[in-house]
Amino acid sequence: MYDYPVTVVEADGAHLVFCPDLPEMHSVGDTVEEALREAGDGIITALSIC
């Protein structure tokens, strides 16, 4: 299993997640927990693009 560091930013009531190692990956959620959960799918999708 691999670990990817992410950055969580709050903007306009939403939580955005970015991954410096995978610039194609972005996720969003109403809460931090939701955004991080969505980030898992985003990482899988970004890796499948590579």
Secondary structure as GFF3:
##gff-version 3
##sequence-region A 1 50
A	DSSP	beta_strand	7	11	.	.	.	ID=ss1
A	DSSP	beta_strand	14	18	.	.	.	ID=ss2
A	DSSP	beta_strand	26	29	.	.	.	ID=ss3
A	DSSP	alpha_helix	32	49	.	.	.	ID=ss4
###
